[in-house]
Amino acid sequence: MTVKAPAASGAARPEGAGGSAGYTPDEMMTIRAARALRDNVTCFVGIGLPSAAANVARATHAPGLVLIYESGTIGAKPGRLPLSIGDGILAETADAVVSVPEIFNYWLQPGRIDVGFLGAAQIDKFGNINTTAIGGDYATPKVRLPGAGGAPEIAASCREVIVVVRQSSRSFVERVDFVTSVGYGSGPGDRQRLGLRGAGPRMIITDLGVLEPDPVTREFTMTGLYPGVSAADARAAAGWDLAVAADPELIAPPSAAELAALRGFRHSTGQ
């Protein structure tokens, strides 16, 4: 199967899905992702959209959220969004800095981290993530992606996982071209068969709404939609026959405080 690279953030969105209401679809997505994080939990954070959402959560409703980055920083409190896991602001503001082996061997793999927060280039109906290669085969793909980093271990070992990804039929596929990080594999029982410690992805948050796994089939269902987004919009932006809840939640738009926090971080980063 040949799959194009995921749509850029400027791709057309349904009328009312953000811009005309005073916020963008990306802002709605990031803020909804921030709301998914609870206070006083530990969160293993990926760079990009997950980092933005986690820092907004820490600056608003979850001041006790402990952010852990792959580079070894525990309890980082950056005043701007880090540019990479090696950004000095993470070490400068952390409660502790440990070695990368310690982060993985002591904190992550034994299941000591509550939430893993990941992005994706491709994701399928069972929450499997591809950040490796699109189209063709592994040796000669159509698009070579950045790769795994620590994502496979995060997806395997965190007590739960949240994925943040822009939704289109190119990023939402029936089956990913390459399984970089396991969600629910091919369905019920696969995580247990593979010996994965964590419970798996609890939520996929997109620029159209929120998906959660069916408790029986483990296939992701659209359970919440943003203002101005319809079930038909969500189905049209998926590469499989996306299930939508009979009465999906209408997700509240961003508050002034949430937008101010997000825009403050982005402004300080020059975005």
C-alpha positions in Angstrom: 0.0 0.0 0.0 1.3 3.4 -0.9 0.5 6.1 1.6 1.4 9.8 1.3 3.0 11.7 4.0 0.6 13.2 6.6 -1.2 16.4 5.8 0.4 19.6 7.0 -1.1 21.6 9.9 -2.5 24.1 7.4 -4.8 21.4 5.7 -8.4 22.5 5.4 -10.6 21.8 8.4 -14.4 22.0 8.7 -15.9 25.4 9.1 -16.2 26.2 12.8 -13.5 23.8 13.8 -11.4 26.6 15.2 -10.3 29.6 13.1 -13.7 31.4 12.9 -14.2 31.0 16.6 -10.9 32.8 17.6 -8.7 29.8 17.9 -7.1 27.3 15.4 -7.7 23.6 15.1 -4.2 23.0 16.4 -4.9 25.1 19.5 -8.1 23.2 20.2 -6.3 19.9 19.8 -3.4 21.0 22.0 -5.7 22.3 24.8 -7.9 19.2 24.7 -4.7 17.1 25.1 -3.6 19.3 28.0 -7.0 18.7 29.7 -6.4 14.9 29.5 -3.4 15.2 32.0 -4.2 15.0 35.7 -2.4 16.9 38.4 0.2 15.1 40.5 1.0 12.4 38.0 4.3 11.6 36.1 4.3 12.1 32.4 6.9 11.0 29.8 6.7 13.7 27.2 7.6 13.7 23.5 8.8 16.9 21.7 6.3 18.8 19.6 2.5 18.7 20.2 2.8 16.5 23.3 5.3 18.8 24.9 3.1 21.9 24.2 0.1 20.2 25.7 1.9 18.9 28.8 3.4 22.4 29.5 0.0 24.0 29.1 -1.5 21.5 31.6 1.3 22.3 34.1 0.7 26.0 33.7 -3.1 25.8 34.1 -4.9 23.0 36.0 -2.1 20.6 36.8 0.8 22.5 38.5 1.9 19.3 40.2 2.4 17.4 36.9 5.9 16.0 36.7 7.3 16.2 33.2 10.0 13.6 32.3 11.9 14.0 29.0 14.0 11.2 27.4 17.2 13.1 27.9 17.0 12.4 31.6 15.3 15.5 33.0 12.7 14.8 35.8 10.3 17.6 36.9 11.3 20.0 34.1 9.5 23.4 34.2 10.5 25.2 31.1 9.3 28.8 30.6 9.2 28.2 26.8 8.7 25.1 24.7 11.9 23.1 24.3 13.2 22.7 20.8 14.5 19.2 21.4 15.0 16.7 24.2 18.5 18.2 24.5 17.4 21.8 25.0 19.3 23.2 28.0 16.1 24.8 29.4 15.0 21.3 30.5 18.0 20.6 32.6 18.1 24.1 33.9 14.5 23.9 35.3 14.4 20.2 36.3 14.2 18.8 39.8 16.8 16.2 38.8 18.8 15.1 35.8 19.8 11.5 35.5 21.4 9.4 32.8 19.4 8.1 29.8 19.9 4.5 30.9 18.4 5.3 34.3 15.4 7.0 32.8 14.6 3.9 30.8 15.9 1.1 33.0 14.7 2.4 36.4 11.8 4.8 35.7 10.2 3.7 32.4 10.5 -0.1 31.9 9.4 -1.1 35.4 6.2 0.9 35.0 6.9 3.8 37.3 5.6 6.5 34.9 1.9 7.1 34.8 1.3 8.6 31.4 3.2 8.5 28.1 2.4 11.4 25.7 3.3 10.6 22.1 2.8 12.0 18.6 2.5 10.0 15.3 3.0 10.2 11.6 0.6 7.3 11.0 -1.8 5.6 13.4 -4.2 2.8 12.8 -7.6 1.7 14.2 -5.9 -0.2 17.0 -3.6 2.6 18.1 -0.4 1.3 16.6 2.0 4.1 15.7 4.3 4.5 12.7 7.2 7.0 12.9 9.6 4.9 10.8 8.7 4.6 7.1 5.7 5.2 4.8 5.1 3.3 1.5 7.1 0.5 -0.1 9.1 -1.6 2.4 11.5 -0.8 5.2 14.6 -0.8 3.0 13.1 1.3 0.2 10.2 3.4 1.6 8.5 6.2 -0.2 9.1 8.4 2.9 11.7 7.8 5.5 10.5 9.2 8.9 12.7 10.2 11.9 12.4 6.8 13.6 11.5 5.4 16.9 13.5 7.2 19.6 12.1 6.2 22.9 8.5 5.8 21.7 8.4 2.0 21.6 9.4 1.8 25.3 7.0 4.5 26.2 4.1 2.8 24.4 5.0 -0.5 26.0 5.7 0.4 29.6 3.8 3.6 30.7 0.7 2.8 32.7 -1.3 4.5 30.0 -0.6 6.4 26.7 -2.2 9.4 25.1 -1.5 10.1 21.4 -1.8 13.5 19.8 -2.0 13.6 16.0 -3.5 15.7 13.2 -6.3 13.7 11.6 -6.5 12.9 7.9 -7.1 9.8 5.7 -3.3 9.7 5.2 -2.4 9.8 8.9 -5.4 7.6 10.0 -5.0 4.3 8.2 -6.5 0.8 8.4 -3.1 -0.6 9.2 0.2 1.3 9.6 2.9 0.6 7.1 5.3 -0.1 9.9 4.6 -0.7 13.6 7.1 1.5 15.4 5.2 1.5 18.7 2.5 -1.0 19.6 -1.0 0.1 20.6 -3.3 -2.9 20.7 -1.6 -4.8 18.0 -4.3 -6.7 16.0 -6.9 -6.5 18.8 -7.8 -7.9 22.2 -5.0 -9.9 23.9 -2.1 -8.8 21.8 -0.5 -6.6 24.5 -0.7 -9.4 27.0 0.7 -11.9 24.4 3.6 -9.6 23.7 4.3 -9.2 27.4 3.8 -5.4 27.4 3.6 -3.9 30.9 1.4 -0.9 30.3 -2.3 -0.8 29.6 -1.9 0.8 26.2 -3.4 3.9 24.5 -6.2 5.4 26.5 -7.0 8.2 24.1 -6.1 9.6 20.6 -6.6 13.4 20.4 -6.8 15.0 17.0 -7.7 18.3 15.5 -11.3 17.1 15.0 -12.0 15.4 18.3 -11.2 12.5 20.7 -11.1 8.8 20.1 -11.2 6.1 22.8 -10.7 2.3 22.5 -13.8 0.0 22.4 -13.6 -2.0 25.6 -14.2 -5.3 23.7 -12.7 -4.9 20.3 -10.0 -2.3 21.2 -10.8 -0.5 18.0 -10.8 3.2 18.4 -14.1 5.0 18.3 -14.7 8.8 18.0 -16.3 9.7 21.3 -16.0 13.5 21.3 -16.1 16.2 18.6 -15.0 19.8 18.7 -17.5 22.7 18.0 -18.4 22.8 14.3 -17.1 19.3 13.6 -19.6 16.6 12.5 -19.5 12.9 12.5 -19.3 13.0 8.7 -16.2 15.2 9.0 -14.5 12.8 11.3 -15.3 9.8 9.1 -14.1 11.6 6.0 -10.7 12.2 7.6 -10.1 8.5 8.4 -8.7 5.7 6.2 -11.1 3.1 7.6 -14.8 2.9 8.4 -14.4 5.0 11.6 -16.9 4.2 14.3 -18.5 7.3 15.9 -20.4 7.2 19.2 -24.2 7.5 18.9 -24.1 10.6 21.1 -20.5 12.0 21.0 -19.5 14.5 23.6 -19.4 18.2 22.4 -16.0 19.2 23.6 -15.8 22.7 25.2 -13.8 25.3 23.3 -10.6 26.6 24.8 -10.9 29.1 27.7 -9.2 32.4 27.6 -6.7 31.2 30.3 -5.9 28.1 28.3 -5.3 30.1 25.1 -3.2 32.6 26.9 -1.0 29.9 28.4 -0.5 28.1 25.0 0.2 31.3 23.1 2.5 32.5 25.8 4.6 29.4 25.4 4.6 29.6 21.6 5.4 33.3 21.6 8.4 32.8 23.9 9.6 30.0 21.5 9.2 32.3 18.5 6.4 30.3 17.0 
